[in-house]
């Protein structure tokens, strides 16, 4: 098992529970990479994925680098434009509905699978069942939500539209700078994603799993096995799962596997609340693209998307664009830590992960490209791929997540 983020760790637990001998290999500790830096929301309520902007004014703001929602490095544009073209095509209304239907089985299992692992790992105290709020500052933005709410009703996803007073009854510390909101009541939030992943890793160890430090880029064939070099020496296995998120291409490209992955970088920073202000659940300011989430470290402020090379130096300029709006919504105090955290989300243009056998490579499995939903879908992915690998009947059809959708 290569990759000890929330996805890889969850897969490792599910495999060892099914009687397989499993080694979990990463250069970092469990959950210390991209899995650390999310908004802490288990989004079983997700309907539509993020979509290419359709508003001309917003596109102009993005182009002029004035948008709080999207930033980009100009030097990276030649690399990402083909992906953006495919992303725009996948953002057409009919395609969004198709994606929502394809992803629904995974999202529908998200909360239940986390509940099961958290209970086994003694980590239930990290989960909160207050749902989360999406706020809309304008009538236009809320009206645009109608197709999503209609599809949510068809899927049976619980939500409660609220006016300003309804929101303030739930979160009195917010300022009424918005007009509408939706309370997605079935979502679960996490107060420390790193601690949750570490708890799942500890459960893996209790079940007999082995965690090793190693460089996944050393993966190669040593017939009839796969071999990877670790700090404890070479390790051979007939089957390998790669769940390295944005670093997966570094391992699979030398094996002749090239899949159209892009990286959406994102930042977060923790702040103290001023006075006695308290935030009880995550809050999305939809038109400004940030989330305020209560964490053990403070109030976590997440930024929107940055299109840049994965390993390019940080450019956290979005904080300057969104902090005035965030501070007007909730009384943020001083920052808890000086430098913002930077992570990279692995994204396919069709907003579906790859959870499947690797093409043309016997015994190699892939689980990556979860975009904004790595935390949400980690345990559900773990269950699905473990069922596939052990010959059990998968809880849903894995075909929509196959790598072959890019190679056929």
KOLLUM-161221 format. One record per residue (C-alpha): x, y, z; residue in one letter. Coordinates in steps of 0.001 Angstrom, whole numbers, padded with zeros to 6 digits, always signed. Layout:
BEGIN
XYZa/...
END
This chain:
BEGIN
+000000+000000+000000x/+001755+003143-001214x/+000448+006342+000334x/-000553+007020+003934x/-003067+009812+003417x/-006690+009332+004386x/-007379+007309+001220x/-004356+005028+001497x/-004722+004519+005231x/-008411+003662+004838x/-007598+001150+002095x/-004918-000427+004282x/-007388-000890+007154x/-009994-002467+004894x/-007452-004844+003341x/-006005-006021+006634x/-009514-006544+008011x/-010088-008943+005123x/-007122-011074+006104x/-004458-009674+003788x/-000870-009018+004890x/-000465-005268+004337x/+002432-002825+004557x/+001609+000899+004474x/+004495+002841+002928x/+005061+006584+002747x/+007873+009094+003188x/+005725+010982+005698x/+003596+009938+008625x/-000095+009100+008154x/-002188+012086+007114x/+000690+014560+006934x/+000326+015393+003229x/-002679+016699+001339x/-005039+014944+003781x/-004048+017383+006514x/-005280+020543+004845x/-008993+020296+004121x/-012127+021916+005494x/-012847+018878+007652x/-016215+018050+006083x/-017440+014535+005318x/-019743+015547+002474x/-022198+012723+002096x/-024536+015492+000923x/-022528+016348-002194x/-024612+016606-005371x/-022767+018567-008051x/-018987+018836-008192x/-017203+022137-008563x/-017862+023473-012058x/-016159+025752-014540x/-017411+029334-013955x/-020267+030323-016240x/-020531+033958-015171x/-018649+036245-017570x/-017866+038797-014872x/-016312+036104-012682x/-014212+034876-015602x/-012922+038404-016120x/-012022+038718-012423x/-010174+035399-012596x/-008301+036457-015726x/-007268+039722-014038x/-006239+037796-010869x/-008776+039653-008750x/-010995+036740-007822x/-010917+035236-004309x/-012123+031967-005810x/-009344+031153-008311x/-005700+032144-008684x/-003179+030910-011247x/+000473+031033-012221x/+000726+032342-015773x/+003716+030101-016520x/+001582+027045-015716x/-001257+027881-018086x/+000140+026049-021160x/+000198+022856-019088x/-003271+023186-017589x/-005293+024647-020493x/-006121+021246-022083x/-007381+020069-018702x/-009450+023251-018289x/-011040+022697-021703x/-012053+019183-020640x/-013240+020536-017274x/-015439+023103-019007x/-016987+020381-021154x/-017651+018278-018045x/-019338+021303-016420x/-022226+021409-018879x/-025563+020809-017086x/-026224+017349-018523x/-022685+016219-017725x/-022969+017513-014150x/-026091+015421-013624x/-024310+012406-015095x/-021379+012929-012721x/-023677+013378-009739x/-025373+010078-010508x/-022061+008284-011037x/-020618+009569-007762x/-023737+009119-005655x/-022956+005535-004499x/-019627+006667-003036x/-021058+009762-001361x/-024023+007800-000040x/-021622+005497+001845x/-019243+008239+003011x/-020625+008962+006475x/-021445+005342+007326x/-017960+004136+006371x/-016306+006874+008439x/-018593+006057+011360x/-017542+002410+011213x/-013803+003116+011087x/-013992+005887+013687x/-015862+003580+016078x/-013258+000832+015621x/-010425+003324+016051x/-011916+005054+019096x/-011955+008314+017162x/-015649+009167+017288x/-014948+012249+019420x/-013430+013928+016342x/-016760+013818+014490x/-019521+016413+014843x/-023055+015941+013479x/-024187+019535+013121x/-024069+019565+009331x/-022635+022540+007502x/-023881+025832+006091x/-023546+027259+002595x/-024197+030996+002527x/-025276+033052-000497x/-024877+036816-000513x/-027134+037494-003515x/-030512+036331-004793x/-028859+035426-008095x/-026400+033013-006499x/-029131+031305-004490x/-031435+031030-007496x/-028663+029273-009430x/-028758+026542-006772x/-032232+025361-007857x/-031075+022451-010103x/-028833+021135-007334x/-031588+021301-004727x/-033960+019537-007115x/-031489+016714-007676x/-030770+016526-003940x/-034477+015953-003361x/-034451+013126-005928x/-031468+011576-004164x/-033130+011968-000757x/-030375+014237+000606x/-031549+016219+003618x/-031151+019987+003546x/-032933+022991+004988x/-033031+026340+003132x/-032692+029183+005632x/-033055+032931+005648x/-030691+035225+007512x/-032515+034862+010831x/-032535+031081+010556x/-028773+031024+010127x/-028151+033417+012994x/-030235+031218+015271x/-027747+028421+014556x/-024580+030566+014462x/-025083+033787+016449x/-021463+034918+015948x/-021957+035335+012196x/-022777+038731+010771x/-025815+039013+008510x/-023911+039892+005352x/-025736+037234+003328x/-029321+036811+002116x/-029815+033043+001849x/-028338+029788+003104x/-028741+026040+002940x/-028108+023868+005976x/-026922+020460+004754x/-027900+018593+007874x/-026467+015185+007035x/-022849+016297+006673x/-020378+015382+009409x/-017433+017607+010299x/-014033+016699+011693x/-012188+018823+014233x/-008749+017463+013332x/-008320+015575+010029x/-004704+014710+010884x/-005709+013133+014191x/-008468+011157+012478x/-006090+009697+009884x/-003593+008863+012624x/-006333+007077+014553x/-007167+004968+011482x/-003456+004191+011092x/-003281+003127+014743x/-006220+000800+014150x/-004369-000621+011149x/-001398-001395+013415x/-003599-003069+016031x/-005007-005314+013305x/-001497-006421+012377x/-000632-003966+009626x/+002941-002802+009150x/+003881+000851+008524x/+007213+001571+006838x/+009087+004608+005597x/+009930+004367+001932x/+010044+006118-001418x/+007233+004945-003707x/+009199+006125-006749x/+011421+003062-006342x/+008507+000793-007306x/+009526-001633-010045x/+008941-005135-011312x/+010911-008002-009764x/+008937-010835-011329x/+006623-012231-010224x/+006478-009449-007623x/+006433-005697-007313x/+009334-004337-005287x/+009735-001067-003411x/+012691+000103-001358x/+012000+000988+002269x/+014108+002107+005217x/+013960-001520+006380x/+015086-002906+003029x/+013330-004027-000158x/+009756-005219+000129x/+008087-007521-002410x/+004363-008023-003018x/+002174-009522-005712x/-000332-006683-005411x/+000304-002985-004872x/-002185-000168-004402x/-001021+003346-005254x/-002899+006048-003361x/-000433+008914-003477x/-002798+011679-004525x/-000949+014365-006522x/+002310+012379-006348x/+000841+009335-008084x/+002046+010398-011573x/+005646+010326-010297x/+005238+006574-009755x/+002998+005479-012602x/+004436+007536-015467x/+007704+005519-015535x/+005483+002422-015793x/+003891+003779-018975x/+000639+004929-017341x/-000300+008494-018159x/-003669+009741-016944x/-004884+013354-017366x/-004508+014538-013779x/-004293+018197-012812x/-003522+019748-009453x/-005653+022342-007700x/-003529+023878-005002x/-005166+025258-001879x/-004134+027034+001309x/-005393+027262+004840x/-004532+029179+007959x/-005837+029031+011524x/-007120+032069+013401x/-008293+032742+016897x/-011820+034025+017335x/-012207+037503+018785x/-013960+037895+022088x/-016328+035066+022957x/-017240+034254+019356x/-017865+030572+018667x/-018406+028726+015392x/-020325+025484+015727x/-020003+024035+012224x/-018202+024708+008911x/-019521+027596+006848x/-018998+028171+003123x/-019189+031681+001695x/-020220+030437-001741x/-019517+033543-003784x/-016095+034092-002244x/-014985+030462-002328x/-013699+030067+001225x/-014709+027946+004199x/-014507+028811+007876x/-014253+025590+009879x/-013892+025086+013641x/-010787+023001+014324x/-008794+022032+017371x/-006097+024490+016256x/-008552+027398+015851x/-010842+028613+013078x/-009480+027209+009839x/-009841+029534+006850x/-009454+027700+003547x/-008868+029403+000222x/-010233+028650-003198x/-008266+027047-005999x/-004814+027875-007350x/-003661+026449-010676x/+000103+026119-010457x/+002772+023460-010701x/+002479+021087-007771x/+005895+021944-006365x/+006005+025645-007267x/+006742+028070-004392x/+003686+029159-002372x/+001810+032287-003472x/-000956+032714-000860x/-002324+035930-002381x/-005906+034710-002052x/-005851+035466+001657x/-005549+039172+000861x/-008580+038899-001435x/-010836+036962+000911x/-009841+038076+004415x/-011977+041248+004336x/-015072+039204+003455x/-014251+036451+005962x/-013604+038916+008774x/-016852+040732+007997x/-018716+037418+008267x/-017052+036101+011458x/-014841+037941+013994x/-011455+036471+013139x/-008603+037430+015442x/-004881+036954+014997x/-003399+034089+013002x/-002293+031125+015088x/+000681+030178+012898x/+002762+032495+010668x/+002969+030663+007320x/-000199+029433+005605x/-000356+025723+004842x/-000252+024700+001176x/-001558+021469-000291x/-002336+020026-003729x/-005619+018379-004650x/-005387+015694-007373x/-008220+016272-009855x/-009534+014699-013030x/-011584+016926-015307x/-014678+014713-014986x/-014594+015074-011171x/-014368+011330-010586x/-011485+009525-008904x/-009712+006523-010343x/-010449+003438-008227x/-009466+000461-010324x/-006823-001869-011669x/-004008-000088-013428x/-004047-000523-017200x/-001604-003106-018584x/+000081-003766-015230x/-000671-007048-013465x/-001186-006724-009714x/-001208-002911-009707x/-004193-000946-008400x/-004911+002784-008386x/-006904+004927-005943x/-006340+008630-006493x/-007806+011783-008006x/-010405+012423-005293x/-010168+016208-005815x/-011964+018049-002994x/-013280+014849-001419x/-010312+012819-000231x/-011397+013060+003395x/-015014+012392+002500x/-014392+009349+000327x/-011342+007743+001937x/-013124+004951+003853x/-015695+004324+001094x/-012823+004012-001385x/-011074+001665+001017x/-014057-000611+001190x/-014635-000589-002576x/-011089-001404-003619x/-010701-004016-000884x/-013837-005754-002138x/-012501-005639-005690x/-009099-007006-004706x/-010466-009865-002592x/-013101-010992-005089x/-016057-009885-002974x/-019111-008291-004551x/-018435-004520-004615x/-021006-002393-002816x/-021390-000367-006024x/-020455-000624-009672x/-016786+000471-009922x/-016915+001065-013675x/-017455+004866-013459x/-014140+005125-011597x/-012084+002961-013921x/-008744+004135-015297x/-009766+002659-018633x/-012191+005555-019196x/-009100+007536-020264x/-007373+004791-022241x/-010170+003095-024210x/
END
